[in-house]
Amino acid sequence: MGELVCQAELTIKNAEGLHMRPAMQFVDVASRYRSKITVTKNEFEVDGKSIMQVSMLAASYGTKLLVKATGPDAHKAIDELRDLVEVKMFNETPGPPE
């Protein structure tokens, strides 16, 4: 049996985008899991557990990111990251209504 792979397209919904504080929150959540986590913006893929790499994405409000987890807890990792990014919006002000 192969490793579990789970992925989701997440949209940045907080007004200020993925600046340093939200990037750190993302990395903190990703680092709780044993799965390998990658984040892709357009064709640029980074390690979801690296603050330097995640902050280099420069993802502003409305940016779509493909988050992929590979490993034993992949589904749980994606669920928690989706909640952080799209529901809690990094505990910041939401962007304009869609």
N, C-alpha and C positions, 0 to 999 in steps of 0.2 A: 504494500500500500504506500503511495507517494505522500508527500507533504501536502497539507491543506493549503489551498491558495484562495484568498478572498480579496476582492477589490471593489472600490466604489468611486464614483465621480462625486467630489464634494465641491460646493460653491462657497467661496468666501462671502459671508453676509454681514460682517461687522464693518462699520463705516471706514475705519482706518486701515483695513486690510491686515496682511500678515507681517506686521512690523516686529521688532525684537521681542516684546513681551508675549504676544500670541505665539510666535515661533517657539519660544521657550516652553510655553504650556504644551504645545503640540509635541515637542521632543520629550518632555517629561512623561506624557501619557504613552507615547510610543515606546519609551524605554522600559516601561513596566512589563512589557511582553517579551517572550522569548522569540517570537516570530521576527523575521527580517521584514522591515517596512521601508518601502520606497515611495517617493512622491514625484509625480511627473507633471510638469507644466509645459504644454506644447511638446517639444521633443527633448526637453531638458529633464533628466532624471537624477534625483538626489537621494541620499540616505536619510530616511525619516527620523533617525535617532541622532543626527548631527545638527547642532544648532547653527553652525557656520553654513552648512549646505542648505538647510531649510530657509534660513534668512536670505540666502542668495536668490531664492525664487522670486522675491519682490512681488508677491501676489497681492494685488489691490482688490478693492470691493468688486465683486462679480466674477473674479477669476475662478475658473474651473480647474481643479486639481484631480489627477487620478492617483488614488492612494491604494497601494497593493501590499498585502501582508502574506508572507509565506512561512508556515510553521504550524506548530501544534495548537496555538491559541489565536490563529489568524482571524477567525470570525469575531471573537470578543474584541480584539484590537481594533478592527474596522468599525465595529459598533460604537466603541467608546470615542474613537476619533471623530466619527460622524456626529455624535452628540456634542462634542466640544466645538466643532467647526460650525455646524449648521443650526443647532438648537441653542446651545449656551452662547454661541458667537463670542467665545473667549471672554465672557462676562463684560463685554464692551457694548457701546452704542450700536444699534443696528443701522445698516445703510438705508437709503431711501426706499420707500415701498415699491414693489415691483409692479 
